[in-house]
C-alpha cells in the first residue's frame, strides 16, 4: 500500500468534524482499514504539504441495513483524525 490515494479514501466533511477542526486543528479522513498511523501521517504530509503532530484512529462497526425482509450489515470503516501544527490548515474546497 504505497500509493497515497489507496490510503486516504475521503475527507470527513460534517458539522462535528468542522467543530473539531476549529477547536483542536484536527482533520478527519476515512482511510483504508489496513493502513497504520505512520502510513496515514506520511500520506497527509505528502498530499497536503503540512506537518502532522499526531494521528488518532478508530474503527466504526458496520450498520444494519434492510432491503425488504433481508437484513445485512455494511462493512466496517476506519477513521483517522490528524492534528496539524497551529498555523497550518488544509483547504478541502479551494475557490468555493
GROMACS elastic network, one bead per residue, 0.5 to 0.9 nm:
[ bonds ]
;  ai    aj funct       b0    kb
    1     4     6  0.81866   500
    1     6     6  0.66049   500
    1     7     6  0.71270   500
    1    34     6  0.85706   500
    1    35     6  0.78031   500
    1    39     6  0.86788   500
    2     5     6  0.89066   500
    2     6     6  0.75636   500
    2     7     6  0.80325   500
    2    39     6  0.83694   500
    3     6     6  0.53499   500
    3     7     6  0.68212   500
    3    43     6  0.82191   500
    4     7     6  0.53012   500
    4     8     6  0.62831   500
    4     9     6  0.89822   500
    4    39     6  0.86459   500
    4    40     6  0.85236   500
    4    42     6  0.84551   500
    4    43     6  0.52088   500
    4    44     6  0.80937   500
    4    46     6  0.81118   500
    4    47     6  0.72820   500
    5     8     6  0.54674   500
    5     9     6  0.65095   500
    5    43     6  0.83069   500
    6     9     6  0.66459   500
    6    31     6  0.82076   500
    6    32     6  0.69789   500
    7    30     6  0.87801   500
    7    31     6  0.55546   500
    7    32     6  0.52669   500
    7    33     6  0.86020   500
    7    34     6  0.84203   500
    7    35     6  0.62065   500
    7    39     6  0.74261   500
    7    40     6  0.66632   500
    7    43     6  0.70733   500
    8    11     6  0.78042   500
    8    29     6  0.66644   500
    8    30     6  0.64014   500
    8    32     6  0.67057   500
    8    35     6  0.89190   500
    8    40     6  0.72574   500
    8    43     6  0.72031   500
    8    44     6  0.79290   500
    9    29     6  0.72216   500
    9    30     6  0.54846   500
    9    31     6  0.51661   500
    9    32     6  0.67138   500
   10    13     6  0.89954   500
   10    28     6  0.88521   500
   10    29     6  0.56967   500
   10    30     6  0.51490   500
   10    31     6  0.71074   500
   11    27     6  0.79037   500
   11    28     6  0.59794   500
   11    30     6  0.60337   500
   11    31     6  0.87472   500
   11    92     6  0.80275   500
   12    17     6  0.64807   500
   12    18     6  0.86505   500
   12    27     6  0.76086   500
   12    28     6  0.50395   500
   12    29     6  0.51838   500
   12    30     6  0.66096   500
   12    79     6  0.85877   500
   13    16     6  0.83663   500
   13    17     6  0.62086   500
   13    18     6  0.68820   500
   13    28     6  0.78291   500
   13    29     6  0.87375   500
   13    92     6  0.89085   500
   14    17     6  0.51434   500
   14    18     6  0.61696   500
   14    19     6  0.86948   500
   15    18     6  0.51728   500
   15    19     6  0.63271   500
   15    20     6  0.87935   500
   16    19     6  0.51730   500
   16    20     6  0.64091   500
   16    21     6  0.87912   500
   17    20     6  0.50924   500
   17    21     6  0.63106   500
   17    22     6  0.88326   500
   17    26     6  0.82603   500
   17    27     6  0.70951   500
   17    28     6  0.64911   500
   18    22     6  0.63381   500
   18    23     6  0.87162   500
   18    26     6  0.88949   500
   18    27     6  0.80669   500
   18    28     6  0.89539   500
   19    22     6  0.51539   500
   19    23     6  0.61801   500
   19    24     6  0.84510   500
   20    23     6  0.51538   500
   20    24     6  0.56595   500
   20    25     6  0.67196   500
   20    26     6  0.60270   500
   20    27     6  0.74395   500
   20    28     6  0.87093   500
   21    24     6  0.56373   500
   21    27     6  0.58149   500
   21    28     6  0.84547   500
   21    83     6  0.87502   500
   21    89     6  0.89538   500
   22    25     6  0.58701   500
   22    26     6  0.80319   500
   23    26     6  0.80465   500
   24    27     6  0.88922   500
   24    83     6  0.73634   500
   24    84     6  0.87938   500
   24    86     6  0.89502   500
   25    82     6  0.83515   500
   25    83     6  0.58243   500
   25    84     6  0.60596   500
   25    85     6  0.76425   500
   25    86     6  0.70778   500
   25    88     6  0.83957   500
   25    89     6  0.74977   500
   26    55     6  0.89361   500
   26    81     6  0.59056   500
   26    82     6  0.51783   500
   26    84     6  0.63605   500
   27    80     6  0.81755   500
   27    81     6  0.53867   500
   27    82     6  0.52158   500
   27    83     6  0.64752   500
   27    84     6  0.80090   500
   27    89     6  0.87594   500
   27    90     6  0.79989   500
   28    79     6  0.69435   500
   28    80     6  0.56603   500
   28    82     6  0.63455   500
   28    83     6  0.89875   500
   29    78     6  0.86355   500
   29    79     6  0.57803   500
   29    80     6  0.53019   500
   29    81     6  0.64064   500
   29    82     6  0.79553   500
   30    77     6  0.73140   500
   30    78     6  0.60050   500
   30    80     6  0.63467   500
   30    81     6  0.89195   500
   31    34     6  0.84795   500
   31    35     6  0.70180   500
   31    40     6  0.78038   500
   31    77     6  0.77414   500
   31    78     6  0.56284   500
   31    79     6  0.58265   500
   31    80     6  0.66385   500
   32    35     6  0.54473   500
   32    36     6  0.88258   500
   32    77     6  0.78039   500
   32    78     6  0.64638   500
   32    79     6  0.84811   500
   33    36     6  0.81955   500
   33    59     6  0.78683   500
   33    76     6  0.82326   500
   33    77     6  0.67400   500
   33    78     6  0.53788   500
   33    79     6  0.85626   500
   34    78     6  0.88247   500
   35    38     6  0.82296   500
   35    39     6  0.61391   500
   35    40     6  0.66610   500
   35    78     6  0.89230   500
   36    39     6  0.54773   500
   36    40     6  0.63219   500
   36    41     6  0.87600   500
   36    57     6  0.86114   500
   37    40     6  0.50685   500
   37    41     6  0.60783   500
   37    42     6  0.86231   500
   37    54     6  0.86210   500
   37    55     6  0.61265   500
   37    56     6  0.76021   500
   37    57     6  0.74702   500
   37    80     6  0.83322   500
   38    41     6  0.51070   500
   38    42     6  0.62002   500
   38    43     6  0.85453   500
   38    55     6  0.83786   500
   39    42     6  0.51948   500
   39    43     6  0.60465   500
   39    44     6  0.86722   500
   40    43     6  0.50988   500
   40    44     6  0.62320   500
   40    45     6  0.85821   500
   40    55     6  0.77159   500
   40    80     6  0.79075   500
   40    82     6  0.84927   500
   41    44     6  0.53844   500
   41    45     6  0.61720   500
   41    46     6  0.86695   500
   41    51     6  0.88241   500
   41    52     6  0.64037   500
   41    53     6  0.86514   500
   41    54     6  0.77748   500
   41    55     6  0.68435   500
   41    82     6  0.75755   500
   42    45     6  0.51391   500
   42    46     6  0.61016   500
   42    47     6  0.84552   500
   42    52     6  0.85293   500
   43    46     6  0.53479   500
   43    47     6  0.59609   500
   43    48     6  0.83603   500
   44    47     6  0.52379   500
   44    48     6  0.57570   500
   44    49     6  0.74013   500
   44    50     6  0.73552   500
   44    51     6  0.85246   500
   44    52     6  0.76574   500
   44    82     6  0.82642   500
   45    48     6  0.56783   500
   45    49     6  0.50308   500
   45    50     6  0.50875   500
   45    51     6  0.60024   500
   45    52     6  0.66196   500
   46    49     6  0.53500   500
   46    50     6  0.76324   500
   47    50     6  0.83550   500
   48    90     6  0.68309   500
   48    91     6  0.87411   500
   49    90     6  0.89792   500
   50    84     6  0.72331   500
   50    85     6  0.81643   500
   50    88     6  0.66765   500
   50    89     6  0.76278   500
   50    90     6  0.79860   500
   51    83     6  0.88152   500
   51    84     6  0.59730   500
   51    85     6  0.63166   500
   51    88     6  0.77285   500
   52    55     6  0.77220   500
   52    82     6  0.67150   500
   52    83     6  0.59071   500
   52    85     6  0.66432   500
   53    82     6  0.75835   500
   53    83     6  0.55536   500
   53    84     6  0.54870   500
   53    85     6  0.64064   500
   54    81     6  0.84402   500
   54    82     6  0.60414   500
   54    83     6  0.54312   500
   54    84     6  0.75292   500
   55    80     6  0.66257   500
   55    81     6  0.57715   500
   55    83     6  0.64044   500
   56    79     6  0.83662   500
   56    80     6  0.55546   500
   56    81     6  0.51556   500
   56    82     6  0.65120   500
   56    83     6  0.84101   500
   57    78     6  0.70244   500
   57    79     6  0.56392   500
   57    81     6  0.63272   500
   57    82     6  0.86900   500
   58    77     6  0.84846   500
   58    78     6  0.57586   500
   58    79     6  0.54457   500
   58    80     6  0.65372   500
   58    81     6  0.87596   500
   59    76     6  0.66971   500
   59    77     6  0.56622   500
   59    79     6  0.62441   500
   59    80     6  0.88265   500
   60    63     6  0.89503   500
   60    76     6  0.57279   500
   60    77     6  0.53433   500
   60    78     6  0.61850   500
   60    79     6  0.74922   500
   61    74     6  0.83479   500
   61    75     6  0.72971   500
   61    77     6  0.68432   500
   61    78     6  0.89328   500
   62    73     6  0.55978   500
   62    77     6  0.73202   500
   63    72     6  0.83500   500
   63    73     6  0.53447   500
   63    74     6  0.54072   500
   63    75     6  0.76750   500
   63    76     6  0.82473   500
   64    71     6  0.66958   500
   64    72     6  0.56295   500
   64    74     6  0.64387   500
   65    70     6  0.84645   500
   65    71     6  0.57503   500
   65    72     6  0.54456   500
   65    73     6  0.57854   500
   65    74     6  0.69822   500
   66    69     6  0.70379   500
   66    70     6  0.57669   500
   66    72     6  0.63704   500
   66    73     6  0.85138   500
   67    70     6  0.54025   500
   67    71     6  0.65201   500
   67    72     6  0.83827   500
   68    71     6  0.79262   500
   73    76     6  0.89059   500
   84    87     6  0.82539   500
   84    88     6  0.63383   500
   84    89     6  0.71267   500
   85    88     6  0.56179   500
   85    89     6  0.81697   500
   86    89     6  0.81699   500
   91    94     6  0.60107   500
   93    96     6  0.59273   500
